[in-house]
Amino acid sequence: MAMGTAVEAWCADETAVQSVRGWFEEVEQVCSRFRQDSELSRVNRSTDRSVDISGILAEVIRAADQARELTDGLVDIGVGSGVVDWGYDTTFEQVTTVPLPPERNPAPEWGLRSRTLTRSPHTALDLGGIAKGWACDRAVEMGLATVVSAGGDIRSIDRGTTVPIVDPWGETAVRVELGVGGLATSSTARRRWKVEEREVSHLIDPRTMEPVRSPILSSSVVAPSALEAEAGAKAVLLQGEDGLAWATAAGWIDMAIVVWHDGSVYATPGTVAAA
């Protein structure tokens, strides 16, 4: 377990397994918003408009900037204050019914120059899936494993890798021949709670700073890297009924598969299921 999820890795030997475990522990110590002693928590607590950050945190935030650019701003780590305002201010197991936020925070604004992070007041960062996808990519790129999976974010350099896409009810919707590349799934079906009478999820739309309302329960994307797949999966879900059309037009997405609210499964043209 690391970063609040299960991590699996296909490694050559036990030494490599320990290296993967140490790598994810290091990333968690930097990027977790649930650990009060993490660098991210210290940054979010700071009231300074500009803060100097470590090399690892700067790398993750640069990856987040790439995700923001790829998705035209739909995937934005600056929604941390929105996540907290809507009740997800602790580990999910401790989240309970909460009152409606009195007002919405403004849209997030942040930027990175070298290792100096700047952000507007009320902008807090939630690295979440971006950090997981990035950590999977780096573990494989560093030669620690041939396949790494962290909470559904997968990076593979094994041409024989096949991945089952599991729907929100635990059934296999389709199997995908991933081979060399990345795959990620974003879902609003698991982490749900009530804000007064409204049922909400952890996925905040940066355009409204409210939990997303989408007919898609889960979206899965295959792309060259786990980071890109993570960004694509979230963006497809946030796009809602236009998600698959958006993914089809995005040249960096290889395929996208969605599970609709009624359990129907749809995919971008050309998607081929594994046997």
C-alpha positions in Angstrom: 0.0 0.0 0.0 1.2 3.5 -0.8 -0.5 6.9 -1.6 -3.8 5.5 -0.3 -4.0 2.7 -2.7 -2.6 -0.8 -3.6 0.6 -0.8 -5.7 1.6 -3.8 -7.8 4.9 -4.2 -9.7 6.3 -6.8 -12.0 10.0 -6.9 -11.0 13.0 -8.9 -11.9 14.0 -9.7 -8.2 13.3 -8.8 -4.6 15.9 -6.0 -4.7 13.8 -4.3 -7.4 10.6 -4.9 -5.4 12.2 -3.1 -2.4 13.3 -0.3 -4.7 9.7 0.2 -6.0 8.4 0.2 -2.4 11.0 2.8 -1.4 10.2 4.9 -4.5 6.5 5.1 -3.8 7.1 5.8 -0.1 9.3 8.7 -1.2 6.7 10.1 -3.5 4.0 9.8 -0.9 6.1 11.7 1.7 6.3 14.5 -0.8 2.9 14.5 -2.5 0.3 13.2 0.0 -2.4 15.6 1.2 -3.4 13.2 3.9 0.0 13.3 5.7 0.4 16.4 7.7 4.2 16.1 7.5 4.3 15.8 3.7 5.8 18.6 1.6 2.5 19.1 -0.2 0.7 19.6 3.1 3.3 22.2 4.2 2.9 24.0 0.9 -0.9 24.1 1.1 -0.7 25.4 4.7 1.6 28.2 3.7 0.0 31.6 3.1 2.9 32.8 1.0 2.0 33.5 -2.6 5.3 32.0 -3.8 7.1 29.0 -2.3 10.3 27.2 -3.2 9.7 23.4 -3.5 11.8 20.3 -3.8 12.9 18.7 -7.1 10.5 15.8 -6.9 7.5 18.1 -6.1 8.5 20.4 -9.0 8.6 17.4 -11.3 5.1 16.3 -10.3 3.8 19.8 -10.7 5.4 20.1 -14.2 3.6 16.8 -15.0 0.4 18.4 -13.7 0.9 21.4 -15.9 1.3 19.1 -18.9 -2.0 17.4 -18.0 -3.7 20.8 -17.7 -2.5 21.8 -21.1 -3.4 18.5 -22.7 -7.0 18.7 -21.4 -7.5 22.4 -22.0 -7.7 23.1 -18.3 -10.2 20.3 -17.4 -7.6 18.4 -15.3 -6.3 20.9 -12.7 -4.5 20.1 -9.5 -5.5 23.5 -8.2 -8.9 22.2 -7.1 -7.7 21.2 -3.6 -9.7 23.8 -1.8 -12.9 22.6 -3.6 -12.2 19.0 -2.6 -11.9 20.1 1.1 -14.9 22.5 0.9 -17.1 19.6 -0.2 -16.1 17.4 2.7 -13.1 15.3 1.5 -10.7 16.8 4.0 -9.5 13.5 5.5 -9.0 9.9 4.3 -12.1 8.7 2.6 -13.0 6.1 5.3 -13.5 9.1 7.7 -15.7 11.2 5.4 -19.2 11.7 6.6 -22.3 13.7 5.6 -21.3 17.4 5.6 -23.1 20.8 5.2 -23.3 22.6 1.9 -20.2 24.9 1.5 -21.3 28.6 2.2 -19.7 29.8 -1.1 -17.5 28.5 -3.9 -13.8 29.3 -4.1 -12.7 31.1 -7.3 -11.2 29.1 -10.2 -7.6 28.0 -9.3 -4.6 29.9 -10.5 -1.1 28.5 -10.2 2.2 28.3 -12.1 5.7 27.0 -11.7 9.0 28.6 -12.7 12.0 26.4 -12.1 11.3 25.3 -8.5 9.2 28.3 -7.4 5.5 27.7 -7.2 3.1 30.6 -7.3 -0.6 30.5 -6.7 -3.6 32.8 -6.0 -5.2 33.0 -2.6 -7.6 30.0 -1.9 -5.7 27.8 -4.4 -4.7 24.6 -2.8 -3.2 21.6 -4.7 -4.5 18.1 -4.8 -2.0 15.9 -6.7 -4.1 12.7 -6.4 -4.0 10.6 -9.6 -1.4 12.8 -11.3 1.2 11.9 -8.7 0.2 8.2 -9.0 0.4 8.1 -12.8 3.7 10.0 -12.7 5.2 7.7 -10.1 4.3 4.6 -12.2 5.9 6.2 -15.3 9.1 7.0 -13.4 9.3 3.6 -11.8 9.2 1.9 -15.2 11.5 4.5 -16.8 14.1 4.0 -14.0 14.1 0.3 -14.8 12.6 -0.8 -11.5 9.8 -2.8 -13.1 8.3 -3.8 -16.4 4.8 -3.1 -15.3 3.6 -0.9 -12.4 0.0 -0.4 -11.3 -1.1 2.1 -8.6 -4.8 2.3 -7.9 -5.7 1.6 -11.6 -3.0 3.8 -13.1 -0.8 1.4 -15.1 2.5 1.9 -17.0 3.8 -1.1 -19.0 6.8 -1.9 -21.2 5.8 -5.6 -21.6 4.2 -6.2 -25.0 2.1 -9.0 -23.5 0.3 -6.9 -20.9 -3.5 -7.3 -21.0 -5.6 -5.4 -18.5 -9.3 -6.0 -17.5 -11.4 -2.9 -17.3 -13.6 -3.4 -14.2 -17.0 -1.6 -14.1 -18.3 0.1 -10.9 -20.0 -3.2 -9.9 -16.9 -5.2 -9.9 -17.5 -7.0 -13.2 -15.1 -7.1 -16.1 -16.5 -4.8 -18.8 -13.8 -5.5 -21.3 -10.2 -6.6 -21.6 -7.6 -4.4 -23.3 -4.3 -5.4 -24.8 -2.2 -2.6 -23.3 1.2 -3.8 -24.4 3.6 -0.9 -24.2 1.9 2.2 -22.8 -0.3 3.6 -20.0 -3.8 3.0 -18.9 -5.9 4.7 -16.2 -9.5 4.7 -15.0 -11.4 7.5 -13.3 -14.6 6.8 -11.6 -17.2 8.6 -9.5 -18.8 5.4 -8.3 -16.6 4.5 -5.4 -15.8 7.6 -3.4 -19.2 9.1 -2.8 -20.8 10.8 0.2 -23.6 13.2 1.0 -23.4 17.0 1.3 -26.8 17.6 2.9 -29.2 15.8 0.5 -26.9 15.8 -2.5 -24.7 12.8 -3.2 -21.3 13.9 -4.5 -18.0 12.4 -5.5 -14.3 13.3 -5.1 -13.9 14.6 -8.6 -14.1 18.4 -8.7 -14.8 20.3 -11.9 -12.4 23.3 -12.0 -15.0 25.2 -14.1 -17.5 25.2 -11.3 -15.4 24.2 -8.2 -18.2 21.7 -7.5 -18.3 17.9 -7.7 -18.8 16.8 -11.3 -22.2 15.9 -12.6 -21.7 13.4 -15.4 -23.7 10.5 -17.0 -20.4 8.6 -17.1 -19.7 6.5 -14.0 -16.2 5.5 -15.1 -13.9 6.2 -17.9 -10.7 4.4 -18.9 -8.1 5.7 -21.3 -5.1 4.1 -23.0 -2.3 6.6 -23.9 1.5 6.5 -24.2 2.1 7.0 -20.5 0.2 6.5 -17.2 0.3 10.3 -16.7 -1.4 11.0 -20.0 -3.9 8.1 -19.5 -4.8 9.6 -16.0 -5.3 13.0 -17.5 -7.4 11.6 -20.4 -9.6 9.4 -18.1 -10.5 12.4 -15.9 -11.1 14.7 -18.8 -13.4 12.2 -20.5 -15.5 11.9 -17.4 -15.6 15.7 -16.9 -16.7 16.1 -20.5 -19.7 14.0 -19.8 -21.8 13.1 -22.8 -19.2 14.7 -25.1 -16.4 12.7 -23.5 -15.9 10.0 -26.2 -16.1 12.6 -29.0 -13.5 14.7 -27.2 -11.2 11.6 -26.8 -11.6 10.7 -30.4 -10.4 14.1 -31.4 -7.4 14.1 -29.0 -4.5 12.8 -31.0 -2.6 11.7 -27.9 -5.3 9.2 -26.7 -5.2 5.7 -28.2 -8.6 4.6 -27.0 -11.2 5.4 -24.4 -13.9 3.2 -22.8 -16.7 4.5 -20.6 -19.4 2.9 -18.5 -22.6 4.9 -18.6 -24.9 5.5 -15.6 -27.2 2.6 -16.8 -24.3 0.1 -17.1 -23.9 0.4 -20.9 -20.3 0.3 -22.2 -19.1 2.5 -25.0 -15.8 3.1 -26.6 -14.0 5.3 -29.1 -13.9 4.1 -32.8 -11.3 1.5 -33.5 -11.1 0.1 -29.9 -10.3 -3.6 -30.0 -11.0 -5.8 -27.0 -8.6 -8.6 -26.0 -9.8 -12.2 -26.2 
